[in-house]
Amino acid sequence: MSEQLSPDFAKGGGLVTAIAQDWQDGTILMVAYMNEEAWHHTLQTGHATYWSRSRNKLWLKGESSGNVQKVHEIRVDCDADAVLLKVEQIGDAACHTGRRSCFYRVLREDGFVTDSEPIFDPKKVYGQ
Amino acid sequence: MSEQLSPDFAKGGGLVTAIAQDWQDGTILMVAYMNEEAWHHTLQTGHATYWSRSRNKLWLKGESSGNVQKVHEIRVDCDADAVLLKVEQIGDAACHTGRRSCFYRVLREDGFVTDSEPIFDPKKVYGQ
């Protein structure tokens, strides 16, 4: 039995939280936001599309670099204000720093430590 | 070399997004929010503490049920507005519906389908 459910965009002022997780090994690649347009664009294209809060525009992830996220599975949480995308990250790196995951800093006793290195050079991919 | 970094609470109106992921198998258990008080409470106690947007109060996860989340690792993302907690979920279930993960509905061709069952009876744990 299936449910004709849509994410609850109203609750978060038009946005839901979207988590991109590697579909194979479960690594959390990034967290972003979707408005209703981004949600429908993701469903229609099969490529993760977000709403950029900083640029205030639709953001097809990988549009400039070619490093798109192919969506293999979509889940919604209990109160429908967050979605989970299980994706195949083309080019392996999701972070604008060139690293695989945006969560590359881990908290140790004396502060945060970077524990992964860039896979690509962001200057080459995004330009200066 | 470590960084004396704090999550950027200002950016999201006082809140950062917090993802709780099972520290062993990588399952995403839930998504919630933290204000600065919740962040410090988490660091001090080692138990995941959030800010409840619906109840507008500090929310020590598992406070009433005993099903706390023991924090094994904390990560912050590239722009410091999201944190990732790798947790050990006491009682196995993180969702208020009694299921292990809040992301228990998966999108199929004809709508969302629930593909996991409750581990506990929420009526017994939380009362009517």
gemmi code that builds the backbone of each chain (N, CA, C; Angstrom):
import gemmi

chains = {
    "A": [
        ("MET", (0.850, -1.188, 0.000), (0.000, 0.000, 0.000), (0.890, 1.244, 0.000)),
        ("SER", (0.649, 2.144, -0.912), (1.500, 3.337, -0.990), (0.727, 4.586, -0.571)),
        ("GLU", (1.491, 5.587, -0.207), (0.942, 6.837, 0.320), (1.226, 7.966, -0.664)),
        ("GLN", (0.209, 8.733, -0.986), (0.429, 9.884, -1.875), (0.839, 11.075, -1.017)),
        ("LEU", (2.103, 11.065, -0.668), (2.643, 12.007, 0.299), (3.617, 12.928, -0.402)),
        ("SER", (3.639, 14.184, 0.004), (4.629, 15.120, -0.506), (5.401, 15.657, 0.694)),
        ("PRO", (6.674, 15.981, 0.523), (7.380, 16.606, 1.646), (6.635, 17.861, 2.095)),
        ("ASP", (6.757, 18.179, 3.366), (6.050, 19.322, 3.963), (6.926, 20.579, 3.821)),
        ("PHE", (6.748, 21.269, 2.705), (7.570, 22.455, 2.443), (7.158, 23.639, 3.313)),
        ("ALA", (5.894, 23.701, 3.652), (5.372, 24.854, 4.399), (6.052, 25.009, 5.764)),
        ("LYS", (6.276, 23.883, 6.411), (6.803, 23.885, 7.785), (8.108, 24.671, 7.925)),
        ("GLY", (9.019, 24.464, 6.966), (10.336, 25.119, 7.037), (10.414, 26.345, 6.142)),
        ("GLY", (9.307, 27.064, 5.996), (9.328, 28.284, 5.200), (9.604, 28.027, 3.726)),
        ("GLY", (9.136, 26.886, 3.215), (9.300, 26.586, 1.795), (10.415, 25.588, 1.499)),
        ("LEU", (11.169, 25.229, 2.527), (12.313, 24.331, 2.323), (12.233, 23.084, 3.205)),
        ("VAL", (12.719, 21.978, 2.674), (12.968, 20.801, 3.498), (14.475, 20.525, 3.487)),
        ("THR", (14.932, 19.890, 4.546), (16.335, 19.486, 4.622), (16.532, 18.245, 3.753)),
        ("ALA", (17.621, 18.214, 3.001), (17.910, 17.057, 2.144), (19.312, 16.542, 2.451)),
        ("ILE", (19.396, 15.258, 2.748), (20.679, 14.624, 3.031), (21.048, 13.755, 1.841)),
        ("ALA", (22.272, 13.902, 1.357), (22.754, 13.016, 0.293), (23.701, 12.000, 0.913)),
        ("GLN", (23.334, 10.733, 0.752), (24.127, 9.641, 1.320), (24.586, 8.725, 0.183)),
        ("ASP", (25.837, 8.311, 0.223), (26.311, 7.376, -0.801), (25.458, 6.112, -0.767)),
        ("TRP", (24.929, 5.728, -1.926), (23.972, 4.613, -1.984), (24.627, 3.278, -1.693)),
        ("GLN", (25.969, 3.212, -1.794), (26.619, 1.920, -1.573), (27.233, 1.783, -0.190)),
        ("ASP", (28.064, 2.745, 0.229), (28.754, 2.553, 1.515), (28.163, 3.373, 2.663)),
        ("GLY", (27.115, 4.179, 2.391), (26.426, 4.863, 3.481), (27.089, 6.145, 3.963)),
        ("THR", (28.189, 6.553, 3.331), (28.834, 7.822, 3.703), (27.863, 8.984, 3.503)),
        ("ILE", (27.773, 9.872, 4.486), (26.966, 11.074, 4.300), (27.820, 12.077, 3.542)),
        ("LEU", (27.363, 12.434, 2.370), (28.147, 13.293, 1.488), (27.929, 14.767, 1.777)),
        ("MET", (26.679, 15.176, 1.963), (26.380, 16.593, 2.174), (24.958, 16.761, 2.694)),
        ("VAL", (24.695, 17.955, 3.182), (23.342, 18.348, 3.569), (23.004, 19.629, 2.824)),
        ("ALA", (21.814, 19.677, 2.252), (21.386, 20.890, 1.556), (19.878, 21.040, 1.766)),
        ("TYR", (19.266, 21.891, 0.981), (17.835, 22.165, 1.149), (17.149, 22.078, -0.196)),
        ("MET", (15.865, 21.738, -0.165), (15.052, 21.680, -1.390), (13.790, 22.498, -1.196)),
        ("ASN", (13.434, 23.262, -2.214), (12.081, 23.805, -2.248), (11.252, 22.894, -3.171)),
        ("GLU", (10.009, 23.234, -3.389), (9.152, 22.340, -4.151), (9.662, 22.177, -5.590)),
        ("GLU", (10.182, 23.251, -6.156), (10.726, 23.191, -7.526), (11.927, 22.234, -7.598)),
        ("ALA", (12.799, 22.322, -6.614), (13.979, 21.444, -6.578), (13.557, 19.980, -6.431)),
        ("TRP", (12.548, 19.764, -5.604), (12.007, 18.410, -5.394), (11.489, 17.828, -6.716)),
        ("HIS", (10.669, 18.583, -7.421), (10.112, 18.080, -8.680), (11.202, 17.916, -9.741)),
        ("HIS", (12.173, 18.813, -9.730), (13.274, 18.704, -10.690), (14.081, 17.432, -10.431)),
        ("THR", (14.265, 17.103, -9.157), (14.972, 15.873, -8.782), (14.193, 14.646, -9.265)),
        ("LEU", (12.889, 14.657, -9.042), (12.060, 13.516, -9.463), (12.064, 13.362, -10.985)),
        ("GLN", (11.989, 14.485, -11.686), (11.892, 14.438, -13.146), (13.205, 14.023, -13.811)),
        ("THR", (14.319, 14.481, -13.254), (15.614, 14.249, -13.908), (16.373, 13.057, -13.329)),
        ("GLY", (16.082, 12.695, -12.078), (16.854, 11.644, -11.420), (18.207, 12.124, -10.939)),
        ("HIS", (18.417, 13.444, -11.018), (19.665, 14.048, -10.535), (19.333, 15.004, -9.382)),
        ("ALA", (20.080, 14.869, -8.296), (19.787, 15.672, -7.099), (19.844, 17.165, -7.417)),
        ("THR", (18.772, 17.844, -7.074), (18.660, 19.277, -7.324), (18.215, 19.940, -6.028)),
        ("TYR", (18.924, 20.975, -5.647), (18.659, 21.640, -4.374), (18.261, 23.088, -4.607)),
        ("TRP", (17.928, 23.754, -3.488), (17.726, 25.189, -3.517), (18.904, 25.809, -2.775)),
        ("SER", (19.655, 26.649, -3.472), (20.793, 27.285, -2.829), (20.312, 28.464, -1.995)),
        ("ARG", (20.481, 28.373, -0.679), (20.064, 29.467, 0.214), (20.987, 30.669, 0.074)),
        ("SER", (22.270, 30.410, -0.246), (23.190, 31.549, -0.356), (23.013, 32.284, -1.687)),
        ("ARG", (22.778, 31.538, -2.767), (22.631, 32.184, -4.079), (21.163, 32.436, -4.419)),
        ("ASN", (20.273, 31.866, -3.588), (18.835, 32.050, -3.778), (18.376, 31.625, -5.180)),
        ("LYS", (18.820, 30.443, -5.571), (18.408, 29.915, -6.882), (18.446, 28.396, -6.898)),
        ("LEU", (17.770, 27.837, -7.907), (17.778, 26.390, -8.088), (19.218, 25.939, -8.372)),
        ("TRP", (19.578, 24.798, -7.805), (20.964, 24.353, -7.874), (21.004, 22.875, -8.257)),
        ("LEU", (21.195, 22.629, -9.555), (21.412, 21.264, -10.009), (22.848, 20.912, -9.644)),
        ("LYS", (22.994, 20.075, -8.643), (24.315, 19.709, -8.155), (25.148, 19.121, -9.292)),
        ("GLY", (26.327, 19.682, -9.527), (27.211, 19.186, -10.578), (26.971, 19.822, -11.932)),
        ("GLU", (26.088, 20.828, -11.953), (25.746, 21.468, -13.236), (26.994, 22.002, -13.952)),
        ("SER", (27.879, 22.668, -13.192), (29.071, 23.236, -13.836), (30.205, 22.222, -13.937)),
        ("SER", (30.335, 21.366, -12.935), (31.485, 20.447, -12.911), (31.211, 19.132, -13.642)),
        ("GLY", (29.936, 18.828, -13.855), (29.588, 17.513, -14.419), (29.459, 16.444, -13.348)),
        ("ASN", (29.823, 16.792, -12.114), (29.767, 15.824, -11.025), (28.376, 15.776, -10.396)),
        ("VAL", (27.434, 15.245, -11.157), (26.050, 15.158, -10.686), (25.898, 14.021, -9.683)),
        ("GLN", (24.759, 14.024, -9.017), (24.410, 12.943, -8.093), (23.225, 12.180, -8.683)),
        ("LYS", (23.467, 10.948, -9.107), (22.376, 10.107, -9.615), (21.612, 9.522, -8.434)),
        ("VAL", (20.314, 9.791, -8.438), (19.498, 9.385, -7.288), (19.034, 7.941, -7.450)),
        ("HIS", (19.388, 7.094, -6.477), (18.978, 5.695, -6.521), (17.785, 5.414, -5.620)),
        ("GLU", (17.619, 6.227, -4.582), (16.502, 5.990, -3.655), (16.166, 7.296, -2.952)),
        ("ILE", (14.888, 7.501, -2.689), (14.454, 8.685, -1.951), (13.594, 8.243, -0.767)),
        ("ARG", (13.930, 8.780, 0.412), (13.141, 8.505, 1.617), (12.680, 9.811, 2.238)),
        ("VAL", (11.606, 9.752, 2.992), (11.110, 10.933, 3.697), (10.979, 10.565, 5.177)),
        ("ASP", (11.198, 11.529, 6.065), (11.163, 11.183, 7.483), (9.745, 11.271, 8.051)),
        ("CYS", (9.612, 10.923, 9.332), (8.294, 10.735, 9.948), (7.429, 11.982, 9.881)),
        ("ASP", (8.024, 13.164, 10.027), (7.199, 14.366, 9.954), (7.348, 15.096, 8.615)),
        ("ALA", (7.956, 14.413, 7.657), (7.983, 14.837, 6.244), (8.662, 16.186, 5.994)),
        ("ASP", (9.541, 16.595, 6.928), (10.268, 17.843, 6.674), (11.749, 17.613, 6.362)),
        ("ALA", (12.105, 16.357, 6.120), (13.471, 16.039, 5.698), (13.415, 14.871, 4.722)),
        ("VAL", (14.267, 14.931, 3.709), (14.340, 13.829, 2.752), (15.766, 13.295, 2.713)),
        ("LEU", (15.854, 12.021, 2.417), (17.143, 11.340, 2.334), (17.302, 10.815, 0.911)),
        ("LEU", (18.364, 11.254, 0.252), (18.647, 10.798, -1.103), (19.819, 9.833, -1.053)),
        ("LYS", (19.623, 8.633, -1.566), (20.759, 7.720, -1.704), (21.265, 7.885, -3.123)),
        ("VAL", (22.483, 8.391, -3.223), (22.986, 8.830, -4.521), (24.300, 8.164, -4.899)),
        ("GLU", (24.524, 8.200, -6.210), (25.808, 7.815, -6.786), (26.477, 9.127, -7.190)),
        ("GLN", (27.541, 9.477, -6.496), (28.210, 10.746, -6.743), (29.191, 10.594, -7.894)),
        ("ILE", (28.849, 11.171, -9.044), (29.770, 11.124, -10.180), (31.013, 11.954, -9.818)),
        ("GLY", (32.191, 11.439, -10.104), (33.443, 12.123, -9.774), (33.875, 11.911, -8.332)),
        ("ASP", (33.045, 11.176, -7.576), (33.351, 10.744, -6.196), (33.296, 11.849, -5.138)),
        ("ALA", (33.533, 13.101, -5.505), (33.596, 14.162, -4.490), (32.334, 15.013, -4.522)),
        ("ALA", (31.721, 15.200, -3.357), (30.498, 16.010, -3.267), (30.793, 17.424, -2.785)),
        ("CYS", (31.901, 17.601, -2.082), (32.160, 18.895, -1.431), (32.852, 19.885, -2.373)),
        ("HIS", (32.508, 21.154, -2.214), (33.115, 22.179, -3.072), (34.609, 22.352, -2.784)),
        ("THR", (35.094, 21.768, -1.690), (36.531, 21.804, -1.389), (37.283, 20.702, -2.145)),
        ("GLY", (36.541, 19.861, -2.861), (37.162, 18.767, -3.599), (37.176, 17.460, -2.824)),
        ("ARG", (36.664, 17.503, -1.590), (36.644, 16.280, -0.781), (35.384, 15.455, -1.066)),
        ("ARG", (35.458, 14.194, -0.736), (34.321, 13.297, -0.976), (33.091, 13.766, -0.215)),
        ("SER", (33.250, 14.044, 1.076), (32.132, 14.466, 1.921), (32.389, 15.861, 2.460)),
        ("CYS", (31.306, 16.609, 2.661), (31.432, 17.926, 3.300), (31.784, 17.794, 4.787)),
        ("PHE", (31.568, 16.626, 5.361), (31.825, 16.435, 6.800), (33.247, 15.913, 7.010)),
        ("TYR", (34.230, 16.692, 6.604), (35.625, 16.244, 6.629), (36.357, 16.689, 7.894)),
        ("ARG", (35.629, 17.350, 8.814), (36.256, 17.769, 10.070), (35.612, 17.052, 11.240)),
        ("VAL", (36.456, 16.412, 12.036), (35.977, 15.619, 13.162), (36.449, 16.264, 14.460)),
        ("LEU", (35.602, 16.220, 15.479), (35.932, 16.842, 16.757), (36.823, 15.928, 17.591)),
        ("ARG", (38.012, 16.450, 17.949), (38.900, 15.748, 18.881), (38.954, 16.564, 20.166)),
        ("GLU", (39.758, 16.111, 21.113), (39.769, 16.792, 22.425), (40.151, 18.259, 22.327)),
        ("ASP", (41.048, 18.578, 21.385), (41.539, 19.961, 21.328), (40.958, 20.759, 20.157)),
        ("GLY", (39.893, 20.280, 19.552), (39.254, 21.038, 18.470), (38.948, 20.151, 17.270)),
        ("PHE", (38.525, 20.780, 16.172), (38.198, 20.024, 14.965), (39.454, 19.744, 14.141)),
        ("VAL", (39.538, 18.544, 13.605), (40.675, 18.110, 12.808), (40.168, 17.640, 11.447)),
        ("THR", (40.819, 18.086, 10.383), (40.487, 17.640, 9.031), (41.099, 16.268, 8.814)),
        ("ASP", (40.251, 15.287, 8.470), (40.798, 13.937, 8.321), (40.577, 13.333, 6.934)),
        ("SER", (40.325, 14.192, 5.946), (40.341, 13.669, 4.574), (40.889, 14.734, 3.636)),
        ("GLU", (41.432, 14.274, 2.542), (42.088, 15.168, 1.585), (41.234, 15.340, 0.335)),
        ("PRO", (41.420, 16.456, -0.380), (40.679, 16.654, -1.626), (40.997, 15.583, -2.660)),
        ("ILE", (39.964, 15.184, -3.402), (40.118, 14.245, -4.512), (40.420, 15.031, -5.788)),
        ("PHE", (39.778, 16.208, -5.897), (40.060, 17.065, -7.059), (40.464, 18.448, -6.573)),
        ("ASP", (41.056, 19.219, -7.499), (41.465, 20.580, -7.187), (40.310, 21.525, -7.549)),
        ("PRO", (39.680, 22.110, -6.536), (38.497, 22.934, -6.822), (38.782, 24.098, -7.764)),
        ("LYS", (40.022, 24.581, -7.772), (40.363, 25.687, -8.682), (40.245, 25.251, -10.142)),
        ("LYS", (40.618, 23.999, -10.397), (40.550, 23.478, -11.763), (39.102, 23.197, -12.187)),
        ("VAL", (38.291, 22.760, -11.210), (36.914, 22.373, -11.538), (35.988, 23.592, -11.606)),
        ("TYR", (36.135, 24.480, -10.641), (35.216, 25.622, -10.561), (35.812, 26.920, -11.095)),
        ("GLY", (37.120, 26.896, -11.378), (37.790, 28.133, -11.774), (38.153, 28.925, -10.541)),
        ("GLN", (38.888, 29.991, -10.746), (39.362, 30.829, -9.610), (38.228, 31.627, -8.992)),
    ],
    "B": [
        ("MET", (47.058, 19.306, 13.480), (46.661, 20.692, 13.741), (45.142, 20.752, 13.875)),
        ("SER", (44.686, 21.335, 14.952), (43.238, 21.400, 15.147), (42.740, 22.830, 15.038)),
        ("GLU", (41.448, 22.931, 14.792), (40.799, 24.207, 14.547), (39.843, 24.516, 15.686)),
        ("GLN", (39.917, 25.715, 16.219), (38.972, 26.097, 17.273), (37.723, 26.665, 16.611)),
        ("LEU", (36.899, 25.748, 16.163), (35.757, 26.084, 15.332), (34.485, 25.783, 16.106)),
        ("SER", (33.483, 26.608, 15.908), (32.171, 26.329, 16.494), (31.166, 26.278, 15.348)),
        ("PRO", (30.108, 25.474, 15.463), (29.077, 25.516, 14.419), (28.545, 26.942, 14.267)),
        ("ASP", (28.131, 27.260, 13.057), (27.657, 28.608, 12.741), (26.155, 28.690, 13.020)),
        ("PHE", (25.829, 29.056, 14.260), (24.418, 29.110, 14.656), (23.702, 30.310, 14.038)),
        ("ALA", (24.434, 31.378, 13.825), (23.820, 32.621, 13.334), (23.153, 32.431, 11.969)),
        ("LYS", (23.818, 31.678, 11.112), (23.365, 31.521, 9.726), (21.924, 31.024, 9.621)),
        ("GLY", (21.580, 30.052, 10.450), (20.239, 29.460, 10.387), (19.318, 29.989, 11.478)),
        ("GLY", (19.480, 31.245, 11.838), (18.597, 31.844, 12.842), (18.741, 31.219, 14.211)),
        ("GLY", (19.974, 30.793, 14.542), (20.212, 30.230, 15.878), (20.290, 28.711, 15.895)),
        ("LEU", (19.996, 28.091, 14.756), (19.975, 26.620, 14.710), (20.914, 26.064, 13.638)),
        ("VAL", (21.489, 24.911, 13.922), (22.170, 24.135, 12.881), (21.426, 22.815, 12.717)),
        ("THR", (21.533, 22.252, 11.536), (20.941, 20.941, 11.266), (21.841, 19.876, 11.881)),
        ("ALA", (21.223, 18.887, 12.518), (21.992, 17.804, 13.136), (21.475, 16.461, 12.625)),
        ("ILE", (22.385, 15.669, 12.092), (22.035, 14.333, 11.601), (22.564, 13.312, 12.588)),
        ("ALA", (21.714, 12.369, 12.976), (22.176, 11.270, 13.822), (22.300, 10.021, 12.964)),
        ("GLN", (23.517, 9.494, 12.919), (23.809, 8.308, 12.108), (24.316, 7.200, 13.023)),
        ("ASP", (23.838, 5.993, 12.806), (24.333, 4.875, 13.607), (25.841, 4.757, 13.433)),
        ("TRP", (26.571, 4.732, 14.539), (28.036, 4.761, 14.483), (28.622, 3.486, 13.899)),
        ("GLN", (27.830, 2.392, 13.885), (28.382, 1.142, 13.388), (27.992, 0.821, 11.954)),
        ("ASP", (26.686, 0.861, 11.635), (26.293, 0.436, 10.277), (25.944, 1.595, 9.347)),
        ("GLY", (26.014, 2.837, 9.838), (25.827, 3.982, 8.949), (24.381, 4.342, 8.648)),
        ("THR", (23.431, 3.654, 9.246), (22.015, 4.009, 9.046), (21.751, 5.429, 9.541)),
        ("ILE", (21.045, 6.214, 8.738), (20.646, 7.540, 9.206), (19.407, 7.369, 10.058)),
        ("LEU", (19.527, 7.741, 11.306), (18.440, 7.512, 12.264), (17.421, 8.638, 12.259)),
        ("MET", (17.887, 9.880, 12.253), (16.976, 11.024, 12.324), (17.706, 12.309, 11.964)),
        ("VAL", (16.920, 13.334, 11.717), (17.444, 14.683, 11.518), (16.736, 15.598, 12.496)),
        ("ALA", (17.504, 16.453, 13.161), (16.897, 17.397, 14.098), (17.725, 18.684, 14.055)),
        ("TYR", (17.527, 19.545, 15.026), (18.215, 20.839, 15.029), (18.828, 21.078, 16.398)),
        ("MET", (19.897, 21.847, 16.404), (20.570, 22.219, 17.662), (20.725, 23.722, 17.711)),
        ("ASN", (20.450, 24.293, 18.880), (20.901, 25.665, 19.115), (22.207, 25.568, 19.923)),
        ("GLU", (22.747, 26.692, 20.312), (24.049, 26.658, 20.977), (23.969, 25.916, 22.320)),
        ("GLU", (22.864, 26.089, 23.009), (22.680, 25.404, 24.297), (22.656, 23.878, 24.099)),
        ("ALA", (21.946, 23.431, 23.079), (21.864, 21.990, 22.793), (23.243, 21.433, 22.424)),
        ("TRP", (23.986, 22.220, 21.653), (25.352, 21.833, 21.258), (26.232, 21.639, 22.487)),
        ("HIS", (26.238, 22.610, 23.385), (27.081, 22.503, 24.580), (26.607, 21.378, 25.496)),
        ("HIS", (25.302, 21.189, 25.584), (24.762, 20.113, 26.408), (25.207, 18.751, 25.862)),
        ("THR", (25.228, 18.639, 24.537), (25.688, 17.397, 23.893), (27.165, 17.148, 24.215)),
        ("LEU", (27.971, 18.204, 24.104), (29.410, 18.059, 24.381), (29.649, 17.691, 25.848)),
        ("GLN", (28.887, 18.318, 26.731), (29.111, 18.108, 28.165), (28.660, 16.731, 28.631)),
        ("THR", (27.544, 16.251, 28.073), (26.963, 14.998, 28.572), (27.347, 13.787, 27.738)),
        ("GLY", (27.710, 14.017, 26.454), (27.967, 12.893, 25.565), (26.687, 12.241, 25.060)),
        ("HIS", (25.553, 12.872, 25.355), (24.255, 12.374, 24.888), (23.634, 13.421, 23.961)),
        ("ALA", (23.175, 12.962, 22.801), (22.642, 13.885, 21.794), (21.481, 14.693, 22.368)),
        ("THR", (21.618, 16.003, 22.251), (20.615, 16.933, 22.754), (20.282, 17.903, 21.637)),
        ("TYR", (19.003, 18.074, 21.382), (18.552, 18.903, 20.274), (17.713, 20.065, 20.798)),
        ("TRP", (17.333, 20.930, 19.838), (16.362, 21.969, 20.142), (15.079, 21.575, 19.425)),
        ("SER", (14.014, 21.395, 20.191), (12.748, 21.035, 19.582), (12.081, 22.281, 19.010)),
        ("ARG", (11.936, 22.318, 17.692), (11.297, 23.470, 17.049), (9.799, 23.480, 17.321)),
        ("SER", (9.194, 22.310, 17.490), (7.747, 22.288, 17.718), (7.406, 22.632, 19.167)),
        ("ARG", (8.226, 22.153, 20.108), (7.936, 22.436, 21.519), (8.709, 23.652, 22.022)),
        ("ASN", (9.643, 24.122, 21.178), (10.431, 25.305, 21.526), (11.162, 25.146, 22.861)),
        ("LYS", (11.826, 24.017, 22.996), (12.591, 23.775, 24.223), (13.730, 22.796, 23.962)),
        ("LEU", (14.679, 22.785, 24.898), (15.796, 21.848, 24.830), (15.256, 20.421, 24.905)),
        ("TRP", (15.840, 19.547, 24.130), (15.307, 18.192, 23.996), (16.454, 17.187, 24.108)),
        ("LEU", (16.618, 16.662, 25.327), (17.574, 15.572, 25.505), (16.906, 14.323, 24.973)),
        ("LYS", (17.370, 13.872, 23.833), (16.763, 12.711, 23.171), (16.784, 11.508, 24.114)),
        ("GLY", (15.613, 10.921, 24.340), (15.526, 9.742, 25.204), (15.300, 10.081, 26.662)),
        ("GLU", (15.086, 11.361, 26.945), (14.925, 11.792, 28.339), (13.777, 11.048, 29.028)),
        ("SER", (12.657, 10.912, 28.322), (11.517, 10.241, 28.959), (11.576, 8.724, 28.787)),
        ("SER", (12.063, 8.263, 27.645), (12.033, 6.821, 27.358), (13.276, 6.089, 27.860)),
        ("GLY", (14.348, 6.848, 28.130), (15.619, 6.207, 28.484), (16.428, 5.834, 27.245)),
        ("ASN", (15.837, 5.989, 26.082), (16.523, 5.626, 24.834), (17.383, 6.782, 24.324)),
        ("VAL", (18.445, 7.040, 25.069), (19.350, 8.131, 24.710), (20.236, 7.721, 23.538)),
        ("GLN", (20.910, 8.718, 22.977), (21.886, 8.479, 21.913), (23.272, 8.815, 22.447)),
        ("LYS", (24.093, 7.796, 22.624), (25.468, 8.022, 23.070), (26.304, 8.464, 21.881)),
        ("VAL", (26.920, 9.610, 22.017), (27.654, 10.191, 20.893), (29.075, 9.630, 20.840)),
        ("HIS", (29.408, 9.006, 19.704), (30.749, 8.444, 19.529), (31.655, 9.345, 18.702)),
        ("GLU", (31.056, 10.160, 17.839), (31.862, 11.031, 16.985), (31.018, 12.212, 16.551)),
        ("ILE", (31.653, 13.381, 16.424), (30.958, 14.579, 15.954), (31.741, 15.166, 14.793)),
        ("ARG", (31.029, 15.450, 13.704), (31.633, 16.094, 12.539), (30.866, 17.358, 12.203)),
        ("VAL", (31.549, 18.287, 11.545), (30.898, 19.517, 11.103), (31.144, 19.648, 9.598)),
        ("ASP", (30.186, 20.238, 8.893), (30.357, 20.299, 7.435), (31.142, 21.540, 7.016)),
        ("CYS", (31.393, 21.651, 5.705), (32.323, 22.649, 5.179), (31.928, 24.077, 5.536)),
        ("ASP", (30.638, 24.376, 5.554), (30.245, 25.747, 5.902), (29.705, 25.844, 7.340)),
        ("ALA", (29.910, 24.774, 8.106), (29.680, 24.772, 9.561), (28.231, 25.036, 9.980)),
        ("ASP", (27.283, 24.783, 9.058), (25.885, 24.947, 9.467), (25.153, 23.623, 9.603)),
        ("ALA", (25.900, 22.527, 9.586), (25.311, 21.208, 9.834), (26.320, 20.366, 10.592)),
        ("VAL", (25.817, 19.565, 11.525), (26.688, 18.659, 12.267), (26.196, 17.226, 12.081)),
        ("LEU", (27.152, 16.319, 12.155), (26.858, 14.899, 12.006), (27.277, 14.204, 13.294)),
        ("LEU", (26.317, 13.546, 13.922), (26.607, 12.804, 15.145), (26.596, 11.315, 14.827)),
        ("LYS", (27.688, 10.638, 15.141), (27.678, 9.175, 15.018), (27.346, 8.646, 16.399)),
        ("VAL", (26.190, 7.999, 16.486), (25.639, 7.657, 17.794), (25.346, 6.176, 17.951)),
        ("GLU", (25.288, 5.797, 19.220), (24.816, 4.474, 19.607), (23.419, 4.695, 20.173)),
        ("GLN", (22.426, 4.215, 19.465), (21.045, 4.449, 19.884), (20.633, 3.392, 20.906)),
        ("ILE", (20.501, 3.813, 22.157), (20.043, 2.871, 23.182), (18.584, 2.491, 22.875)),
        ("GLY", (18.258, 1.223, 22.961), (16.915, 0.750, 22.648), (16.691, 0.533, 21.158)),
        ("ASP", (17.707, 0.853, 20.359), (17.723, 0.597, 18.906), (16.833, 1.501, 18.063)),
        ("ALA", (15.752, 2.034, 18.618), (14.813, 2.818, 17.810), (14.965, 4.303, 18.104)),
        ("ALA", (15.113, 5.098, 17.032), (15.258, 6.547, 17.198), (13.945, 7.281, 16.946)),
        ("CYS", (13.038, 6.667, 16.202), (11.827, 7.380, 15.769), (10.716, 7.275, 16.813)),
        ("HIS", (9.939, 8.350, 16.901), (8.844, 8.365, 17.879), (7.732, 7.379, 17.504)),
        ("THR", (7.783, 6.833, 16.272), (6.812, 5.806, 15.866), (7.238, 4.420, 16.343)),
        ("GLY", (8.432, 4.352, 16.967), (8.939, 3.072, 17.448), (9.870, 2.389, 16.456)),
        ("ARG", (10.062, 3.021, 15.302), (10.945, 2.424, 14.293), (12.408, 2.842, 14.526)),
        ("ARG", (13.300, 2.055, 13.972), (14.729, 2.339, 14.156), (15.082, 3.705, 13.597)),
        ("SER", (14.655, 3.989, 12.363), (14.976, 5.255, 11.703), (13.690, 6.010, 11.396)),
        ("CYS", (13.780, 7.340, 11.427), (12.641, 8.164, 11.020), (12.396, 8.081, 9.511)),
        ("PHE", (13.381, 7.624, 8.762), (13.247, 7.565, 7.293), (12.728, 6.192, 6.868)),
        ("TYR", (11.535, 5.861, 7.325), (10.987, 4.516, 7.100), (10.080, 4.450, 5.878)),
        ("ARG", (9.950, 5.574, 5.149), (9.118, 5.565, 3.938), (9.981, 5.824, 2.716)),
        ("VAL", (9.880, 4.929, 1.772), (10.700, 5.001, 0.565), (9.800, 5.262, -0.648)),
        ("LEU", (10.283, 6.069, -1.574), (9.484, 6.429, -2.745), (9.554, 5.316, -3.797)),
        ("ARG", (8.373, 4.798, -4.139), (8.266, 3.835, -5.248), (7.499, 4.530, -6.369)),
        ("GLU", (7.270, 3.811, -7.457), (6.627, 4.450, -8.612), (5.267, 5.043, -8.297)),
        ("ASP", (4.523, 4.394, -7.401), (3.158, 4.860, -7.148), (3.007, 5.594, -5.812)),
        ("GLY", (4.114, 6.000, -5.210), (4.019, 6.764, -3.960), (4.997, 6.242, -2.918)),
        ("PHE", (4.862, 6.752, -1.694), (5.752, 6.326, -0.618), (5.236, 5.045, 0.035)),
        ("VAL", (6.162, 4.158, 0.338), (5.831, 2.883, 0.952), (6.631, 2.737, 2.247)),
        ("THR", (5.951, 2.315, 3.314), (6.624, 2.055, 4.587), (7.304, 0.699, 4.506)),
        ("ASP", (8.629, 0.690, 4.739), (9.322, -0.591, 4.605), (10.045, -1.042, 5.868)),
        ("SER", (9.631, -0.482, 7.018), (10.140, -1.071, 8.267), (9.056, -1.004, 9.333)),
        ("GLU", (9.165, -1.897, 10.289), (8.134, -2.014, 11.327), (8.653, -1.477, 12.656)),
        ("PRO", (7.740, -1.043, 13.529), (8.172, -0.577, 14.850), (8.865, -1.672, 15.650)),
        ("ILE", (9.899, -1.252, 16.378), (10.612, -2.149, 17.295), (9.924, -2.123, 18.661)),
        ("PHE", (9.437, -0.910, 19.028), (8.702, -0.815, 20.295), (7.335, -0.193, 20.035)),
        ("ASP", (6.467, -0.324, 21.034), (5.128, 0.256, 20.935), (5.174, 1.658, 21.548)),
        ("PRO", (5.031, 2.689, 20.723), (5.177, 4.050, 21.241), (4.178, 4.377, 22.351)),
        ("LYS", (3.021, 3.742, 22.351), (2.045, 3.995, 23.419), (2.585, 3.563, 24.777)),
        ("LYS", (3.331, 2.452, 24.758), (3.883, 1.953, 26.031), (5.050, 2.812, 26.506)),
        ("VAL", (5.826, 3.329, 25.537), (7.024, 4.084, 25.907), (6.685, 5.533, 26.264)),
        ("TYR", (5.842, 6.135, 25.470), (5.557, 7.557, 25.669), (4.226, 7.807, 26.379)),
        ("GLY", (3.444, 6.747, 26.543), (2.103, 6.931, 27.110), (1.145, 7.372, 26.026)),
        ("GLN", (-0.084, 7.408, 26.374), (-1.137, 7.749, 25.388), (-1.103, 9.223, 25.035)),
    ],
}
model = gemmi.Model(1)
for chain_id, residues in chains.items():
    chain = gemmi.Chain(chain_id)
    for i, (resn, *xyz) in enumerate(residues, 1):
        res = gemmi.Residue()
        res.name, res.seqid = resn, gemmi.SeqId(i, " ")
        for name, pos in zip(("N", "CA", "C"), xyz):
            atom = gemmi.Atom()
            atom.name, atom.element = name, gemmi.Element(name[0])
            atom.pos, atom.b_iso = gemmi.Position(*pos), 0.0
            res.add_atom(atom)
        chain.add_residue(res)
    model.add_chain(chain)
structure = gemmi.Structure()
structure.add_model(model)
structure.setup_entities()
